[in-house]
Every structure is written in structure tokens, then in C-alpha cells.
Amino acid sequence: MAEALPLCYHGAISRKACEDLLGKKNKDGAYLIRDSETIQGAMCLCVYKNKVVYTYRLLRTHSGEYTLMVAEGLKETPFKNLDDLVRHFKQKNQGLAMHLRHCVRRKTAILKKTQKQAEADKLGSASDSCDDYVEPLPY
């Protein structure tokens, strides 16, 4: 049975739609999670600060844990689920431009993909070279 994802997860919304939602909230620390437009199966943690949206790439490990993509040489921290990841980055000084403060909630229910759907997504992965993503700073 599929589990419901956190309310901050908006699914396959565009970068522009994401920026519009966060801009409408207009609060430093406003955040949401969306599907990546460039890497199938990856997600983006988007955080608003000083009228700028910072986008961090979230990856899913083979064991099903979530990690925030970090600069080469830094250790990635695995999280059992998205709620744990969000809870961690609500703390100050964890390497994001701004700690997570204001959840931008989606309006409809979204269910997690089945394991079979996730595996199909991995097979169709696109190139991960995109200059629009930022890497967290060491903490």
C-alpha cells in the first residue's frame, strides 16, 4: 500500500510554478519539495530567502533513503524519509542558504511511487549537469 508524502511535496510542478508559490508566500525560510525537471526520479528542495529561491537536489539511495546532494568530498547524510530530512533542515546552520521555516503546503494528496515505478524512473535517468542547483555548505 502506498503512503502519503509530506504536505510540502508538490510533485511534478515546474521550476517557475515553484518560484511563484514561494514568492507568493514571501517569507524567508519558506520551502517546498518538487520533482526534478532534469533528473527523473530525483527531487528538489526549494528554499526562499531574500526574494531568491535556492534549489537543492534530493536523491534516493538504493536502500530507499533520501540524501541531499553535497559538494564533492563532503559526506552525504541519509534520511529514512522526507519528514526526517525536513526535520533536520529546520535546524539552523545545516548548510542551506536558510533553514526551513514555513512549509508551502500542496492542496491535493499525492501517493508515493511503488518500488516498480521508482525502478522504472531510474532506468530513464537524464544527465545531472545543471547549473541551477546549489550544494549545501559544510556545517
Secondary structure, DSSP 8 states (H G I E B T S, - for coil): ---B--TTB--S--HHHHHHHHHHH--TTEEEEEE-SSSTT-EEEEEEETTEEEEEEEEE-TTS-EEE---TTS----BSSHHHHHHHHTSSSSSSSS---EE---SS--B---HHHHHHHHHT------TT-------
